[in-house]
Amino acid sequence: MYLFDHSYYRASKNASRLIGRWPYQKYWESRICSLITIFLSTSQFVAKILCVIVNSDDKEAIIESITPFMIDIVVAVKYANAVFNLKTVSFFADFKLNYFYVFLYENELAVIQITKLLDRLKEDWTIFTNEKEKRILNEYAYVGQLVIYGYIVVVYITTMVFITEPLMPKWINFIFHLNETVPNKYPVPIYWYKINMEKHFYFILCYESICIVTLLTITVANDSMFIVLLQHACALFAVVGRQLENLPSRKNLENNWEYSDKFRKTNDIQYDYYVMCIKNHKRAIEYGLLFTDSFY
């Protein structure tokens, strides 16, 4: 089975694919998903700005718009972190290429760092073949899976409650036959120029809901990828820590066909084991540095 189809990584993979940021997805799929994500995110942001302009003399409407604007800024930063990486874009800056060229190839450049991390993650599952080392990798990946799924459940349930809140009075009015006039209200203050907001209330509400879910998906994709890669970095150091804490004797190493056959380079098998530990520790440090470069 393909490693990233495992339940440990499936949620992060699917969320990243939806916004066009999964490194291994097809080029055309990535482009289409990215354009849709940017369009939906930008359009709802424009609607919020128009609402503030139209209601500039209404302090209550402006105050209600502050929180949605702050959320938009946070999401924009997260998406920018996934799209632009200064260390990779600087490669083009060194050659003094124009901004259009950078924009044209931003999709390929942006995934370089994440691709390296995911490639190393796949390699580590093949390098650490010892049963106890595999168990450590599984334990950390499983904890990451629990955190991600718990995070997703909380995020999307609260989002659905937030989206459906304006419809609650209408449902209550319909169920109990109250025959009261319930004003149309949107989850966040928005305004569309030359569109009858009352007449097309349900259509606009559906579109706004899709935009809100898109914003949350950007956050989920970025945060879940962060959790997956962070947990694997912790697992690498845990594996090396176990190797150093349980240094076997020369006799045990010679009787262990796995170590003696795979890592033996000289006549001193214990020395070879120490070299293996040092290389694994170096590998873990390199992964950690690459991780910090990608997210900080």
C-alpha positions in Angstrom: 0.0 0.0 0.0 1.2 3.5 -0.8 2.5 5.0 2.4 0.5 8.2 2.3 -2.7 6.3 1.8 -2.3 4.9 5.3 -4.6 6.3 8.0 -1.7 8.1 9.6 -1.3 10.4 6.7 -4.5 10.2 4.7 -6.3 13.2 6.2 -3.3 15.5 5.7 -2.9 14.3 2.1 -6.6 14.8 1.2 -6.8 18.2 2.8 -3.6 19.3 0.9 -4.9 17.9 -2.4 -8.2 19.9 -2.0 -6.3 23.2 -1.9 -3.8 22.1 -4.6 -0.8 21.9 -2.2 -0.1 18.1 -2.2 3.4 17.7 -3.7 2.7 14.4 -5.5 -0.6 15.4 -7.2 -0.8 15.9 -10.9 0.2 19.3 -12.3 -3.2 20.1 -13.8 -5.1 19.0 -10.7 -2.8 21.2 -8.5 -3.4 24.2 -10.7 -7.2 23.8 -10.8 -7.5 23.3 -7.1 -5.2 26.2 -6.3 -7.1 28.6 -8.6 -10.5 27.5 -7.1 -9.1 28.0 -3.6 -7.7 31.4 -4.3 -10.9 32.5 -6.1 -13.2 31.5 -3.3 -10.9 33.0 -0.6 -10.5 36.3 -2.5 -14.2 36.7 -3.5 -15.4 36.4 0.1 -12.7 38.8 1.2 -13.9 41.3 -1.4 -17.5 40.9 -0.2 -16.4 41.8 3.3 -14.6 44.9 2.2 -17.6 46.0 0.2 -19.8 45.5 3.3 -17.5 47.7 5.4 -17.5 50.4 2.7 -21.3 50.4 2.4 -21.8 50.4 6.1 -19.0 52.7 7.0 -21.3 54.8 9.2 -22.5 51.7 11.1 -20.1 51.0 14.0 -21.8 47.7 14.9 -21.3 46.3 11.4 -17.6 47.4 11.4 -17.0 45.8 14.7 -18.6 42.5 13.5 -16.2 42.6 10.5 -13.1 42.8 12.6 -13.0 39.1 13.6 -13.6 37.7 10.1 -10.9 40.0 8.8 -8.4 38.7 11.4 -9.3 35.1 10.4 -8.7 36.0 6.8 -5.3 37.4 7.6 -4.3 34.2 9.5 -5.5 32.0 6.7 -3.7 34.1 4.1 -0.5 33.8 6.0 -0.9 30.0 6.3 -1.6 29.6 2.6 1.3 32.0 1.7 3.5 29.7 3.8 2.4 26.8 1.7 2.8 28.6 -1.6 5.8 30.8 -1.1 9.1 29.7 0.5 11.7 32.4 0.6 14.6 30.0 0.4 13.3 28.4 -2.8 12.1 31.6 -4.4 15.5 33.2 -3.7 16.9 30.8 -6.2 15.2 32.8 -8.9 16.0 36.1 -7.3 19.7 35.2 -7.6 19.2 35.0 -11.4 17.2 38.3 -11.4 14.2 36.7 -13.2 11.0 38.8 -13.4 8.1 38.4 -11.1 5.9 36.8 -13.8 8.4 33.9 -14.1 8.4 33.4 -10.4 4.5 33.4 -10.3 4.4 31.0 -13.3 6.5 28.4 -11.5 5.5 29.2 -7.9 3.6 25.9 -7.6 6.7 23.8 -8.4 8.9 25.9 -6.2 6.7 26.0 -3.2 6.5 22.2 -2.8 10.3 21.7 -2.9 10.8 21.9 0.9 7.7 19.9 1.8 8.6 17.3 -0.9 12.0 16.8 0.6 10.5 16.3 4.0 7.9 13.8 2.7 10.6 12.0 0.7 12.7 11.6 3.8 9.7 10.4 5.7 9.2 7.6 3.1 12.9 6.7 3.2 12.9 6.5 7.0 10.2 3.8 7.0 12.4 1.7 4.8 15.7 2.5 6.7 14.5 1.6 10.2 13.5 -2.1 9.8 14.1 -3.2 13.3 10.8 -4.2 15.0 11.2 -1.9 18.0 12.3 1.0 15.8 9.2 0.5 13.6 7.1 0.4 16.7 8.4 3.9 17.7 7.6 5.3 14.2 4.1 3.8 14.4 3.5 5.2 17.9 4.4 8.8 17.0 2.5 8.6 13.7 -0.5 7.2 15.5 -0.5 10.1 18.1 -0.3 12.5 15.2 -3.3 10.8 13.5 -5.3 11.2 16.7 -4.4 14.8 17.1 -5.3 15.5 13.4 -8.6 13.8 13.4 -9.6 15.3 16.7 -8.6 18.7 15.3 -10.6 18.2 12.1 -13.7 17.1 14.0 -13.7 20.1 16.3 -13.0 22.6 13.4 -15.6 21.4 11.1 -18.3 20.8 13.7 -17.9 24.3 15.1 -17.8 25.6 11.5 -21.1 23.9 10.7 -22.7 25.3 13.8 -21.4 28.8 12.9 -22.7 28.5 9.3 -26.2 27.2 10.2 -26.7 29.7 13.1 -28.5 32.3 10.9 -31.0 29.6 9.8 -31.9 28.5 13.3 -34.6 31.2 13.8 -36.1 30.3 10.5 -36.2 26.5 11.4 -37.8 27.2 14.7 -40.3 29.5 13.1 -41.2 26.8 10.5 -41.3 23.9 13.0 -43.5 25.6 15.6 -45.6 27.6 13.0 -44.8 30.9 14.7 -45.6 32.9 11.6 -43.0 35.5 12.6 -40.9 37.5 10.2 -37.3 36.5 10.6 -34.8 38.8 9.1 -32.1 37.3 6.8 -28.7 37.3 8.4 -25.4 35.9 7.1 -22.7 34.2 9.2 -20.3 37.1 8.6 -21.1 40.6 7.3 -20.9 40.7 3.5 -22.2 42.7 0.6 -22.3 42.0 -3.2 -22.6 45.0 -5.5 -25.8 45.1 -7.6 -27.2 41.9 -6.2 -30.4 41.7 -4.2 -29.1 40.3 -0.9 -32.7 39.5 0.3 -34.0 37.9 -2.8 -30.9 35.7 -3.3 -30.4 35.0 0.4 -30.1 31.2 0.2 -27.9 31.2 -2.9 -25.5 33.7 -1.3 -25.6 31.9 2.0 -24.6 28.6 0.2 -21.8 30.4 -1.6 -20.5 32.0 1.6 -20.6 28.7 3.4 -18.5 27.1 0.7 -16.0 30.0 1.0 -15.9 29.6 4.8 -15.3 25.9 4.5 -12.5 26.6 2.0 -10.8 28.9 4.4 -11.0 26.3 7.1 -9.6 23.6 4.8 -6.6 25.8 4.1 -6.0 25.9 7.9 -6.6 22.2 8.3 -4.2 21.3 5.4 -1.4 23.5 6.7 -1.8 22.4 10.4 -2.2 18.7 9.7 0.9 18.7 7.5 2.8 20.5 10.3 1.6 17.8 12.8 2.6 14.9 10.5 6.1 16.2 9.9 6.6 17.3 13.5 5.6 13.9 14.9 8.0 12.2 12.4 10.8 14.5 13.5 10.2 13.5 17.1 10.0 9.9 16.2 13.5 10.1 14.5 15.1 11.4 17.7 13.2 8.8 19.8 14.6 6.0 17.6 18.1 7.4 17.9 17.6 7.8 21.7 16.6 4.1 22.0 19.6 3.0 20.0 22.0 4.9 22.2 20.3 3.9 25.4 20.4 0.2 24.5 23.9 -0.3 23.2 24.3 -4.0 22.7 27.4 -6.0 23.5 29.6 -7.2 20.7 28.4 -10.8 21.3 24.7 -9.7 20.9 25.5 -7.8 17.8 27.3 -10.8 16.2 24.3 -12.9 17.0 21.9 -10.4 15.5 21.9 -11.1 11.8 20.0 -7.9 11.0 22.6 -5.6 12.3 25.6 -7.7 11.4 24.5 -8.1 7.8 23.1 -4.7 7.1 25.5 -2.3 9.0 28.8 -4.2 9.1 31.5 -2.3 7.3 34.6 -3.3 9.3 35.8 -6.2 11.4 34.7 -4.4 14.5 30.9 -4.8 14.5 30.4 -2.7 17.7 32.3 0.2 16.1 30.0 -0.2 13.0 26.9 0.0 15.3 28.2 3.3 16.8 28.8 4.7 13.4 25.2 3.7 12.5 23.9 5.6 15.5 25.9 8.7 14.6 24.6 8.6 11.1 21.0 8.2 12.3 21.4 11.1 14.7 22.8 13.3 11.9 19.9 12.3 9.7 17.4 13.3 12.4 19.2 16.7 12.9 19.1 17.3 9.1 15.4 16.5 9.1 14.7 18.8 12.0 16.6 21.7 10.3 14.7 21.1 7.1 11.5 21.1 9.0 12.2 24.5 10.8 13.3 26.0 7.4 9.9 25.0 5.9 7.6 26.3 8.7 9.5 29.1 10.4 
